[in-house]
Amino acid sequence: MKEKPKEICYICKRGFMDYELHKHHIRPKVFGGVNKDRITICVGCHKYLHRIINQKIANLLKNTPISFFTECIASCKKELG
């Protein structure tokens, strides 16, 4: 007898077994995300979500003034030089 799915992916709403799901931090932990702010999503949706996030970050950086990057370089030089 086949086991029934136990959890639903937050994004695609399909049912999955526990081992087919990931807990995704809504805000990345490196930017202050906490474990209580997570959603349960399937592996496919998780990969796709990160692709979208990375594209959006790249677009933000493309539109960031060059001064932001030169200020970062200056800060590194000051701290390390």
Secondary structure as GFF3:
##gff-version 3
##sequence-region A 1 81
A	DSSP	beta_strand	7	8	.	.	.	ID=ss1
A	DSSP	beta_strand	15	16	.	.	.	ID=ss2
A	DSSP	three_ten_helix	18	20	.	.	.	ID=ss3
A	DSSP	beta_strand	21	25	.	.	.	ID=ss4
A	DSSP	three_ten_helix	29	31	.	.	.	ID=ss5
A	DSSP	beta_strand	38	42	.	.	.	ID=ss6
A	DSSP	alpha_helix	43	62	.	.	.	ID=ss7
A	DSSP	alpha_helix	66	80	.	.	.	ID=ss8
###
